[in-house]
Amino acid sequence: MEGYDIARLGYLIVLGLALTGWLYMENRRSRGAFLRQAAVWCFVFFGVIAAVGLWQDVRRELAPSQISFIDGSARIEAPRAFDGHYYLTVHINRVPVMFVVDTGATDVVLTREDAERLGVDTDVMRFSGRAGTANGEVRTARMRMEEIALGPVVDRNVPVLINSGEMQTSLLGMSYLQKFSRIEISDGMLVLER
């Protein structure tokens, strides 16, 4: 246990003792009422402690966040999400888009919905390309994005595909990932460096 943890534990013990003393003084004539209220407060007290402790773990799992560094080289770190994938928020033409990192995908592939959020009129696009996926063949449209920014890393005139089929999340494929000098997955953390 570190010093900070010991101080927090000490605070909780003092708080518990103060609450117990107050309950005893309020109910000193009726031991049954004192014991019932003490039990209720113990459940509340330990329930709040458990909820706070669990929230730290749950928040880390449900809402993992990427971190960007610049220390001689641009470095982006992203923790593994609860579903086992790595997600990165990439700004395309200054619009944030959530991507799943997919080393099995050749290209950057946008869902139709994400493309429309970026101002692309998908109704007039020609989906003349074809791509093989785990779910079979889909039609795609190729275009270039003016700017793609991942943390401090900015690339211009980047080719992307727009998927005409059903897709849950846009894919950050190897055509973009290979621009990084280092891609590492270790201990539940994705690290990209350029």
N, C-alpha and C positions, 0 to 999 in steps of 0.2 A: 504494500500500500504506500502511495506517495504522500507527502506532507499535505497536499491539497485534499486528498481523500480522507485523511485522518481528521483534518479540521471540519470537513463536512459531516463526518460521522459524529464527531464531538458535538457539533451544533444540533444534529438530530436527537442525540441522547438528551441534551439539556432541554430541548423543546418537548421531548416525551416526558421527562421528569416534571417539567412545569405543568403540562397538561394533566398528568396523573395527580399532582398535588392539588390543582384546582378542582378536579373531579372529587377527590377525597374530601376536601373542605366543604364542597357544596352538598355532598351526600353522606356526611359522617354519621348521621342518625340512622340511615338505612343502608346496611351493607349490600343487600340485594340490588338496590337501584345503582349503587356505586359500581358493583361488579358488571351489571348489564351495560351501563354507560361506558365503563372502561373497556369492555370487550368491543363495543361499537367503535369507539375512538381508535382502538388498536387496529381494527380492520380498516378503518379509513386511513389511518397513518401509514400502515404498511402497504395498503393499496395504492396510495399516492406515490410512495417511494418506488414501488414496482412499476407503476405506469410511467414515471419519469425515466427510470432506467431502461425500460423496454422501448420507450419512444426514441431514445438515441439510436438503438439498434434498428428499429423499424424505419426511422427516417433515412438512415444510411442505406437501407435496402430498397425502399420504395422510391426515394428521390435522390439517386446518386448524382453527384455533380462533378463536372469536369473542372480541372484546374489548369490554368495556363501560367507558364513561367517564361521569363526572358533573362537568361544569365549567360550571355555569350552565344547561346543557340536557343531557338524557340523550342519549348517543350510543353506538351499537352499530356495530362494524365486523366484517365477516366476509370472509375471503379466499375467492377462487374455488377450488373443489375440483378435483381432477384430472379429473373428468368434465364440467367446465364449469359446474356448478350452484353455487348458494350455499346453504349449510346453516346453520340456526340451531337451537340447543337452547333450547326454550321450556319453562318449568315450568308445567304445568297442574295446579292444585290441589296444588302442591309436588312433582309427579312430572315428571322431565325427559323430554321428548319431542323427538326429532329431526325437524325439518321441512325440506323443500326450499322455498326462496322461489320462489313461482310467481305472477308478475304477470298471468298469463293465467287464473288461477283467481279466480272471484268471491268464494268463501268460504274460511274455514278448514275444511279437510277432514281428518278423522282416518281412518286405516286402522282396520279392525275390531280388529286386534291391539293398536294403541295405545289404542283406546277401552277394551278389556278390561283393559289394564294400569292404566287410570285407575279401574277398578272398575265400569265400565258393563257391565251384563248384556245383550249384544247379541242373545242368543237370544230375549229377550222383547220386543225393540224392534219397532216398526212402521216398516218402511222404505217409507214412502208417497210420499216425494219422488222426483223424477227429476232427473238431471243429465246433460248432454251432455258427453262427454269425447272425446279423440282416439281412444279405443278403442270408442266407441259410447255408448249410454245405460246409466246405472247407477242403481240404487235408493239412496236416501239416507234417513237419519233425522236430524231436526233436534233439537238440544238446546242448553242453555246451560251453560257452564262457570263455576263460581263465581269462579275466579281464573286469569288467565293472566299470567305474568311473563316478560319478556324483558330480562335484565340488570336494570337499576334501574327499568325501566318495568313497572308493574303495572296491569292492567285487570281490572275485575270484571264478572260477568254477561255474558260474551262468547258470542254465538251461534256454534255450530259445526255442521258436518254430519259424519255418520258414514257412510262409504261401505260398501255391502254387497258390492261387487265386489272383485276382486283389485287391490291397489295396493301398491307397494313402500314408499313413504314418505309420511307425512302432508304435506299441502300448506298452506303459509302464504299465503293468498290476499289479494286486495285489500280485503276487508271489514276485515281487521286492519291491513294495511300502510297504508291511507289514514289511519289515526289518527296517523301520523308526519307532521311538517311538512316533512321532507326525506327523499327516497329517492334515492340516487345510486349508480351503478355506474361506477367509473372505475379504470383501471389494475389490473384484477383484484381490486378491493375493493368490497364492498357497504357503504354507509354509511347508517344510519338515524338520524335525529335527531328528538327531540320537545321 
